Amino acid sequence: MAKRILLAGESWMSYTTHVKGFDAFYSSVYETGERYIKAAFEKAGYEFVFMPNHLAMEEFPYSLEKLRNFDLIVLSDIGANTLLLPTATFSRSELRPNRCDLLRDYVLDGGALLMVGGYLTFSGIDARGKWGSTAVQEVLPVELLKTDDREEHCEGVRPETLMPEHEILDGIRGEWPRILGYNKTMEKPGTEVLASVCGDPFLAVGSYGKGRSAVLTTDCAPHWAPPEFCEWEGYERLFANLAAWLIK
């Protein structure tokens, strides 16, 4: 049976006001960014389950038993509030399990976790990602900032490999493609930083309890990950290797 990967996040809705002289009108659009990472995991033989933000708010598992239905959980561009404030709690003041605590327990019990960069993962824009204030911080290989952690680089910056012999980087040689931004974090003691960008962790891994976790501090899709990165020949290999190491 194929190993199962759950991706939570990577979706957004935009509401635009168009002003044309005296008149104005509105338009809205719903978009997702799972295309490239989905293709990478499925090509490697994994069963891929996508849970966009608006569904994760209610449907992300509320128990360890249900979390264990997945061999790897990926968080990408999803804020901690989406898991901390389900409708039952926010609208009706009802008690619900803390799903950030459950994610920590899932890793400690042998699960695998990957956090991918974005405007609402790590600390994120205006520190709204909020993950550093949750139990998930305990099982991440980097320390999250308490402030807006975005490093925007419209000029493009290249990650640098630090541990080329690590199995996650097997088959990935030569220069990394340029990226347009990332979340700034700090290395934890005992962490393996496999690649850095501008002197900060770019790709880092660690073991916690019986499980493993990893961070990729840039996005898996535009805008931080431009076509140069998403269509790079090493993209699929990188995510396949990450999944294999994390689940092992």
Phi and psi in degrees as GROMACS dihedral restraints (atoms count N, CA, C in turn):
[ dihedral_restraints ]
;  ai    aj    ak    al  type     phi  dphi    fc
    3     4     5     6     1   -65.8    20    10
    4     5     6     7     1   142.8    20    10
    6     7     8     9     1   -66.5    20    10
    7     8     9    10     1   147.6    20    10
    9    10    11    12     1  -109.3    20    10
   10    11    12    13     1   135.2    20    10
   12    13    14    15     1  -120.1    20    10
   13    14    15    16     1   130.7    20    10
   15    16    17    18     1  -108.1    20    10
   16    17    18    19     1   123.0    20    10
   18    19    20    21     1  -105.2    20    10
   19    20    21    22     1   119.7    20    10
   21    22    23    24     1  -110.0    20    10
   22    23    24    25     1   129.6    20    10
   24    25    26    27     1   116.4    20    10
   25    26    27    28     1  -144.2    20    10
   27    28    29    30     1    50.1    20    10
   28    29    30    31     1    44.1    20    10
   30    31    32    33     1  -148.3    20    10
   31    32    33    34     1   154.6    20    10
   33    34    35    36     1  -159.1    20    10
   34    35    36    37     1   155.6    20    10
   36    37    38    39     1  -119.8    20    10
   37    38    39    40     1   136.5    20    10
   39    40    41    42     1  -120.4    20    10
   40    41    42    43     1   136.0    20    10
   42    43    44    45     1  -122.5    20    10
   43    44    45    46     1   116.8    20    10
   45    46    47    48     1  -115.6    20    10
   46    47    48    49     1   137.0    20    10
   48    49    50    51     1   -99.9    20    10
   49    50    51    52     1   123.9    20    10
   51    52    53    54     1  -106.5    20    10
   52    53    54    55     1   120.1    20    10
   54    55    56    57     1  -112.1    20    10
   55    56    57    58     1   121.3    20    10
   57    58    59    60     1  -128.1    20    10
   58    59    60    61     1    86.4    20    10
   60    61    62    63     1    65.8    20    10
   61    62    63    64     1  -124.9    20    10
   63    64    65    66     1   -69.3    20    10
   64    65    66    67     1   -28.1    20    10
   66    67    68    69     1   -99.8    20    10
   67    68    69    70     1   153.1    20    10
   69    70    71    72     1  -143.2    20    10
   70    71    72    73     1   149.0    20    10
   72    73    74    75     1  -147.6    20    10
   73    74    75    76     1   172.5    20    10
   75    76    77    78     1  -124.6    20    10
   76    77    78    79     1   152.1    20    10
   78    79    80    81     1  -141.8    20    10
   79    80    81    82     1   155.2    20    10
   81    82    83    84     1  -136.7    20    10
   82    83    84    85     1   155.4    20    10
   84    85    86    87     1  -148.5    20    10
   85    86    87    88     1   143.8    20    10
   87    88    89    90     1  -112.9    20    10
   88    89    90    91     1   129.3    20    10
   90    91    92    93     1  -135.3    20    10
   91    92    93    94     1   155.7    20    10
   93    94    95    96     1  -132.3    20    10
   94    95    96    97     1   158.3    20    10
   96    97    98    99     1  -127.1    20    10
   97    98    99   100     1    27.4    20    10
   99   100   101   102     1   -89.2    20    10
  100   101   102   103     1    -2.5    20    10
  102   103   104   105     1   -52.7    20    10
  103   104   105   106     1   -51.6    20    10
  105   106   107   108     1   -72.8    20    10
  106   107   108   109     1   -44.1    20    10
  108   109   110   111     1   -70.1    20    10
  109   110   111   112     1   -34.1    20    10
  111   112   113   114     1   -60.2    20    10
  112   113   114   115     1   -47.5    20    10
  114   115   116   117     1   -61.9    20    10
  115   116   117   118     1   -38.6    20    10
  117   118   119   120     1   -64.7    20    10
  118   119   120   121     1   -46.2    20    10
  120   121   122   123     1   -69.8    20    10
  121   122   123   124     1   -40.4    20    10
  123   124   125   126     1   -68.8    20    10
  124   125   126   127     1   -36.6    20    10
  126   127   128   129     1   -62.5    20    10
  127   128   129   130     1   -31.5    20    10
  129   130   131   132     1   -81.8    20    10
  130   131   132   133     1    -0.7    20    10
  132   133   134   135     1    96.8    20    10
  133   134   135   136     1    11.6    20    10
  135   136   137   138     1   -91.2    20    10
  136   137   138   139     1   149.9    20    10
  138   139   140   141     1   -83.4    20    10
  139   140   141   142     1   123.8    20    10
  141   142   143   144     1  -109.3    20    10
  142   143   144   145     1   126.0    20    10
  144   145   146   147     1  -117.9    20    10
  145   146   147   148     1   124.7    20    10
  147   148   149   150     1  -107.0    20    10
  148   149   150   151     1   126.5    20    10
  150   151   152   153     1  -124.6    20    10
  151   152   153   154     1    94.0    20    10
  153   154   155   156     1   -62.8    20    10
  154   155   156   157     1   163.9    20    10
  156   157   158   159     1   -52.6    20    10
  157   158   159   160     1   -46.4    20    10
  159   160   161   162     1   -67.9    20    10
  160   161   162   163     1   -24.2    20    10
  162   163   164   165     1   -86.4    20    10
  163   164   165   166     1   -36.3    20    10
  165   166   167   168     1   -59.8    20    10
  166   167   168   169     1   -32.6    20    10
  168   169   170   171     1   -52.8    20    10
  169   170   171   172     1   -37.7    20    10
  171   172   173   174     1  -107.9    20    10
  172   173   174   175     1   -29.6    20    10
  174   175   176   177     1  -102.8    20    10
  175   176   177   178     1   -12.5    20    10
  177   178   179   180     1   -58.6    20    10
  178   179   180   181     1   136.9    20    10
  180   181   182   183     1   -54.4    20    10
  181   182   183   184     1   141.3    20    10
  183   184   185   186     1  -103.3    20    10
  184   185   186   187     1     9.7    20    10
  186   187   188   189     1  -146.5    20    10
  187   188   189   190     1   154.2    20    10
  189   190   191   192     1   -61.5    20    10
  190   191   192   193     1   -38.1    20    10
  192   193   194   195     1   -57.6    20    10
  193   194   195   196     1   -42.5    20    10
  195   196   197   198     1   -77.5    20    10
  196   197   198   199     1   -32.1    20    10
  198   199   200   201     1   -62.5    20    10
  199   200   201   202     1   -34.6    20    10
  201   202   203   204     1   -70.0    20    10
  202   203   204   205     1    -6.4    20    10
  204   205   206   207     1   -69.6    20    10
  205   206   207   208     1   -11.4    20    10
  207   208   209   210     1  -117.3    20    10
  208   209   210   211     1   139.5    20    10
  210   211   212   213     1   -84.9    20    10
  211   212   213   214     1   -22.9    20    10
  213   214   215   216     1  -147.1    20    10
  214   215   216   217     1   134.2    20    10
  216   217   218   219     1  -114.1    20    10
  217   218   219   220     1   128.6    20    10
  219   220   221   222     1  -113.4    20    10
  220   221   222   223     1   127.3    20    10
  222   223   224   225     1  -109.0    20    10
  223   224   225   226     1   121.6    20    10
  225   226   227   228     1  -141.4    20    10
  226   227   228   229     1   115.7    20    10
  228   229   230   231     1    56.2    20    10
  229   230   231   232     1    47.2    20    10
  231   232   233   234     1  -132.3    20    10
  232   233   234   235     1   127.6    20    10
  234   235   236   237     1   -81.3    20    10
  235   236   237   238     1   153.3    20    10
  237   238   239   240     1   -60.2    20    10
  238   239   240   241     1   -31.0    20    10
  240   241   242   243     1   -60.8    20    10
  241   242   243   244     1   -27.9    20    10
  243   244   245   246     1   -61.7    20    10
  244   245   246   247     1   -32.4    20    10
  246   247   248   249     1   -91.8    20    10
  247   248   249   250     1   -26.3    20    10
  249   250   251   252     1   -84.5    20    10
  250   251   252   253     1   -18.0    20    10
  252   253   254   255     1  -127.2    20    10
  253   254   255   256     1    63.9    20    10
  255   256   257   258     1   -63.6    20    10
  256   257   258   259     1   160.0    20    10
  258   259   260   261     1   -55.1    20    10
  259   260   261   262     1   -39.0    20    10
  261   262   263   264     1   -59.1    20    10
  262   263   264   265     1   -37.1    20    10
  264   265   266   267     1   -81.9    20    10
  265   266   267   268     1   -48.9    20    10
  267   268   269   270     1   -67.0    20    10
  268   269   270   271     1   -41.0    20    10
  270   271   272   273     1   -95.2    20    10
  271   272   273   274     1   -28.2    20    10
  273   274   275   276     1  -124.1    20    10
  274   275   276   277     1     3.9    20    10
  276   277   278   279     1    59.0    20    10
  277   278   279   280     1    32.7    20    10
  279   280   281   282     1   -90.5    20    10
  280   281   282   283     1   146.6    20    10
  282   283   284   285     1   -73.5    20    10
  283   284   285   286     1   140.2    20    10
  285   286   287   288     1  -143.2    20    10
  286   287   288   289     1   154.2    20    10
  288   289   290   291     1   -59.7    20    10
  289   290   291   292     1   145.0    20    10
  291   292   293   294     1   -79.8    20    10
  292   293   294   295     1   107.4    20    10
  294   295   296   297     1   -74.2    20    10
  295   296   297   298     1   -17.5    20    10
  297   298   299   300     1   -72.6    20    10
  298   299   300   301     1   -40.2    20    10
  300   301   302   303     1   -61.6    20    10
  301   302   303   304     1   -40.1    20    10
  303   304   305   306     1   -65.4    20    10
  304   305   306   307     1   -36.3    20    10
  306   307   308   309     1   -63.0    20    10
  307   308   309   310     1   -42.0    20    10
  309   310   311   312     1   -60.4    20    10
  310   311   312   313     1   -47.5    20    10
  312   313   314   315     1   -64.5    20    10
  313   314   315   316     1   -34.7    20    10
  315   316   317   318     1   -60.7    20    10
  316   317   318   319     1   -44.6    20    10
  318   319   320   321     1   -66.8    20    10
  319   320   321   322     1   -48.6    20    10
  321   322   323   324     1   -59.3    20    10
  322   323   324   325     1   -28.3    20    10
  324   325   326   327     1   -88.1    20    10
  325   326   327   328     1     2.7    20    10
  327   328   329   330     1   118.7    20    10
  328   329   330   331     1     2.2    20    10
  330   331   332   333     1   -79.5    20    10
  331   332   333   334     1   173.3    20    10
  333   334   335   336     1  -124.5    20    10
  334   335   336   337     1   136.5    20    10
  336   337   338   339     1  -133.7    20    10
  337   338   339   340     1   135.2    20    10
  339   340   341   342     1  -128.1    20    10
  340   341   342   343     1   123.9    20    10
  342   343   344   345     1  -106.4    20    10
  343   344   345   346     1   127.0    20    10
  345   346   347   348     1  -109.4    20    10
  346   347   348   349     1   143.4    20    10
  348   349   350   351     1   -65.9    20    10
  349   350   351   352     1   161.5    20    10
  351   352   353   354     1   167.3    20    10
  352   353   354   355     1   179.7    20    10
  354   355   356   357     1   -71.7    20    10
  355   356   357   358     1   -13.8    20    10
  357   358   359   360     1  -130.8    20    10
  358   359   360   361     1    12.9    20    10
  360   361   362   363     1  -106.4    20    10
  361   362   363   364     1   170.9    20    10
  363   364   365   366     1    55.9    20    10
  364   365   366   367     1  -127.6    20    10
  366   367   368   369     1   -88.6    20    10
  367   368   369   370     1   -46.6    20    10
  369   370   371   372     1    80.7    20    10
  370   371   372   373     1  -173.2    20    10
  372   373   374   375     1   -64.7    20    10
  373   374   375   376     1   128.6    20    10
  375   376   377   378     1    55.4    20    10
  376   377   378   379     1    23.8    20    10
  378   379   380   381     1    61.5    20    10
  379   380   381   382     1    25.5    20    10
  381   382   383   384     1   -79.7    20    10
  382   383   384   385     1   -15.2    20    10
  384   385   386   387     1   -60.8    20    10
  385   386   387   388     1   -40.5    20    10
  387   388   389   390     1    69.5    20    10
  388   389   390   391     1     5.5    20    10
  390   391   392   393     1   -65.7    20    10
  391   392   393   394     1   -27.3    20    10
  393   394   395   396     1   -67.5    20    10
  394   395   396   397     1   -15.1    20    10
  396   397   398   399     1   -97.0    20    10
  397   398   399   400     1     7.9    20    10
  399   400   401   402     1  -114.8    20    10
  400   401   402   403     1   171.2    20    10
  402   403   404   405     1   -66.9    20    10
  403   404   405   406     1   -17.0    20    10
  405   406   407   408     1   -61.8    20    10
  406   407   408   409     1   -31.4    20    10
  408   409   410   411     1   -54.7    20    10
  409   410   411   412     1   -31.3    20    10
  411   412   413   414     1   -67.0    20    10
  412   413   414   415     1   -22.5    20    10
  414   415   416   417     1  -119.0    20    10
  415   416   417   418     1    24.5    20    10
  417   418   419   420     1  -106.0    20    10
  418   419   420   421     1   145.6    20    10
  420   421   422   423     1   -80.1    20    10
  421   422   423   424     1     3.7    20    10
  423   424   425   426     1  -132.3    20    10
  424   425   426   427     1   155.8    20    10
  426   427   428   429     1   -91.6    20    10
  427   428   429   430     1   130.0    20    10
  429   430   431   432     1   -89.5    20    10
  430   431   432   433     1   148.5    20    10
  432   433   434   435     1   -76.7    20    10
  433   434   435   436     1   160.5    20    10
  435   436   437   438     1   -96.9    20    10
  436   437   438   439     1     0.1    20    10
  438   439   440   441     1  -120.3    20    10
  439   440   441   442     1   173.9    20    10
  441   442   443   444     1   -51.3    20    10
  442   443   444   445     1   121.2    20    10
  444   445   446   447     1  -107.9    20    10
  445   446   447   448     1    10.6    20    10
  447   448   449   450     1   -72.0    20    10
  448   449   450   451     1   133.6    20    10
  450   451   452   453     1  -114.8    20    10
  451   452   453   454     1   101.5    20    10
  453   454   455   456     1   -90.1    20    10
  454   455   456   457     1   130.3    20    10
  456   457   458   459     1  -135.8    20    10
  457   458   459   460     1    82.6    20    10
  459   460   461   462     1   -64.8    20    10
  460   461   462   463     1   -18.8    20    10
  462   463   464   465     1   -79.3    20    10
  463   464   465   466     1   -14.0    20    10
  465   466   467   468     1    84.4    20    10
  466   467   468   469     1   131.7    20    10
  468   469   470   471     1  -131.7    20    10
  469   470   471   472     1   150.0    20    10
  471   472   473   474     1  -105.0    20    10
  472   473   474   475     1   129.6    20    10
  474   475   476   477     1   -63.7    20    10
  475   476   477   478     1   159.9    20    10
  477   478   479   480     1  -127.2    20    10
  478   479   480   481     1   127.8    20    10
  480   481   482   483     1   -71.5    20    10
  481   482   483   484     1   133.3    20    10
  483   484   485   486     1  -111.5    20    10
  484   485   486   487     1   -29.0    20    10
  486   487   488   489     1  -128.2    20    10
  487   488   489   490     1    73.6    20    10
  489   490   491   492     1   -63.5    20    10
  490   491   492   493     1   -20.6    20    10
  492   493   494   495     1   -88.1    20    10
  493   494   495   496     1    -4.5    20    10
  495   496   497   498     1   -66.2    20    10
  496   497   498   499     1   143.6    20    10
  498   499   500   501     1   -63.5    20    10
  499   500   501   502     1   -25.3    20    10
  501   502   503   504     1   -65.9    20    10
  502   503   504   505     1   -27.1    20    10
  504   505   506   507     1   -97.8    20    10
  505   506   507   508     1    11.9    20    10
  507   508   509   510     1   -59.4    20    10
  508   509   510   511     1   125.9    20    10
  510   511   512   513     1    85.1    20    10
  511   512   513   514     1    -2.3    20    10
  513   514   515   516     1  -106.0    20    10
  514   515   516   517     1   106.3    20    10
  516   517   518   519     1  -128.6    20    10
  517   518   519   520     1   162.7    20    10
  519   520   521   522     1    80.1    20    10
  520   521   522   523     1  -166.0    20    10
  522   523   524   525     1   -73.2    20    10
  523   524   525   526     1   143.8    20    10
  525   526   527   528     1   -73.2    20    10
  526   527   528   529     1   150.5    20    10
  528   529   530   531     1   -70.1    20    10
  529   530   531   532     1   160.7    20    10
  531   532   533   534     1   -73.3    20    10
  532   533   534   535     1   149.8    20    10
  534   535   536   537     1  -121.7    20    10
  535   536   537   538     1   163.0    20    10
  537   538   539   540     1  -107.1    20    10
  538   539   540   541     1     3.4    20    10
  540   541   542   543     1   168.5    20    10
  541   542   543   544     1   169.4    20    10
  543   544   545   546     1  -164.6    20    10
  544   545   546   547     1   170.6    20    10
  546   547   548   549     1   -93.8    20    10
  547   548   549   550     1   126.2    20    10
  549   550   551   552     1   -78.6    20    10
  550   551   552   553     1   129.7    20    10
  552   553   554   555     1  -137.0    20    10
  553   554   555   556     1   175.7    20    10
  555   556   557   558     1  -122.0    20    10
  556   557   558   559     1   139.8    20    10
  558   559   560   561     1   -66.4    20    10
  559   560   561   562     1   138.2    20    10
  561   562   563   564     1   -92.4    20    10
  562   563   564   565     1   152.8    20    10
  564   565   566   567     1   -58.7    20    10
  565   566   567   568     1   136.7    20    10
  567   568   569   570     1    85.9    20    10
  568   569   570   571     1    -6.0    20    10
  570   571   572   573     1   -75.2    20    10
  571   572   573   574     1   147.0    20    10
  573   574   575   576     1  -100.3    20    10
  574   575   576   577     1   110.6    20    10
  576   577   578   579     1   -93.8    20    10
  577   578   579   580     1   108.1    20    10
  579   580   581   582     1   -82.4    20    10
  580   581   582   583     1   -27.5    20    10
  582   583   584   585     1  -152.3    20    10
  583   584   585   586     1   149.9    20    10
  585   586   587   588     1  -124.3    20    10
  586   587   588   589     1   165.5    20    10
  588   589   590   591     1  -142.3    20    10
  589   590   591   592     1   123.8    20    10
  591   592   593   594     1    54.9    20    10
  592   593   594   595     1    32.7    20    10
  594   595   596   597     1    82.8    20    10
  595   596   597   598     1    -0.8    20    10
  597   598   599   600     1  -106.6    20    10
  598   599   600   601     1   157.1    20    10
  600   601   602   603     1   -57.3    20    10
  601   602   603   604     1   133.6    20    10
  603   604   605   606     1  -112.0    20    10
  604   605   606   607     1   -48.0    20    10
  606   607   608   609     1  -132.5    20    10
  607   608   609   610     1   117.4    20    10
  609   610   611   612     1  -140.9    20    10
  610   611   612   613     1   149.7    20    10
  612   613   614   615     1  -137.6    20    10
  613   614   615   616     1   160.3    20    10
  615   616   617   618     1  -162.5    20    10
  616   617   618   619     1   163.9    20    10
  618   619   620   621     1  -114.5    20    10
  619   620   621   622     1   138.1    20    10
  621   622   623   624     1  -140.3    20    10
  622   623   624   625     1   118.7    20    10
  624   625   626   627     1    59.5    20    10
  625   626   627   628     1  -127.2    20    10
  627   628   629   630     1   -92.2    20    10
  628   629   630   631     1    -4.5    20    10
  630   631   632   633     1  -114.4    20    10
  631   632   633   634     1  -176.3    20    10
  633   634   635   636     1  -135.0    20    10
  634   635   636   637     1   153.5    20    10
  636   637   638   639     1  -141.2    20    10
  637   638   639   640     1   161.8    20    10
  639   640   641   642     1  -147.6    20    10
  640   641   642   643     1   156.8    20    10
  642   643   644   645     1  -130.0    20    10
  643   644   645   646     1   140.8    20    10
  645   646   647   648     1  -121.4    20    10
  646   647   648   649     1   111.4    20    10
  648   649   650   651     1   -83.4    20    10
  649   650   651   652     1    -0.3    20    10
  651   652   653   654     1  -104.8    20    10
  652   653   654   655     1   178.4    20    10
  654   655   656   657     1   -81.7    20    10
  655   656   657   658     1   166.1    20    10
  657   658   659   660     1   -99.4    20    10
  658   659   660   661     1     4.3    20    10
  660   661   662   663     1  -154.3    20    10
  661   662   663   664     1   168.9    20    10
  663   664   665   666     1   -58.7    20    10
  664   665   666   667     1   150.3    20    10
  666   667   668   669     1   -94.7    20    10
  667   668   669   670     1   -27.2    20    10
  669   670   671   672     1   -60.0    20    10
  670   671   672   673     1   -32.9    20    10
  672   673   674   675     1  -102.7    20    10
  673   674   675   676     1    94.2    20    10
  675   676   677   678     1   -72.6    20    10
  676   677   678   679     1   173.8    20    10
  678   679   680   681     1   -51.8    20    10
  679   680   681   682     1   -34.5    20    10
  681   682   683   684     1   -55.8    20    10
  682   683   684   685     1   -33.8    20    10
  684   685   686   687     1   -87.9    20    10
  685   686   687   688     1   -48.4    20    10
  687   688   689   690     1   -66.5    20    10
  688   689   690   691     1   -28.3    20    10
  690   691   692   693     1  -103.1    20    10
  691   692   693   694     1     7.1    20    10
  693   694   695   696     1   -63.6    20    10
  694   695   696   697     1   141.5    20    10
  696   697   698   699     1   -63.3    20    10
  697   698   699   700     1   -22.0    20    10
  699   700   701   702     1   -87.4    20    10
  700   701   702   703     1    -6.6    20    10
  702   703   704   705     1   -59.9    20    10
  703   704   705   706     1   -54.8    20    10
  705   706   707   708     1   -63.1    20    10
  706   707   708   709     1   -39.2    20    10
  708   709   710   711     1   -64.2    20    10
  709   710   711   712     1   -40.9    20    10
  711   712   713   714     1   -59.7    20    10
  712   713   714   715     1   -49.5    20    10
  714   715   716   717     1   -72.4    20    10
  715   716   717   718     1   -33.0    20    10
  717   718   719   720     1   -64.3    20    10
  718   719   720   721     1   -43.9    20    10
  720   721   722   723     1   -65.9    20    10
  721   722   723   724     1   -40.2    20    10
  723   724   725   726     1   -59.3    20    10
  724   725   726   727     1   -47.7    20    10
  726   727   728   729     1   -61.4    20    10
  727   728   729   730     1   -45.1    20    10
  729   730   731   732     1   -61.6    20    10
  730   731   732   733     1   -43.6    20    10
  732   733   734   735     1   -69.0    20    10
  733   734   735   736     1   -42.4    20    10
  735   736   737   738     1   -66.4    20    10
  736   737   738   739     1   -40.0    20    10
  738   739   740   741     1   -79.7    20    10
  739   740   741   742     1   -22.8    20    10
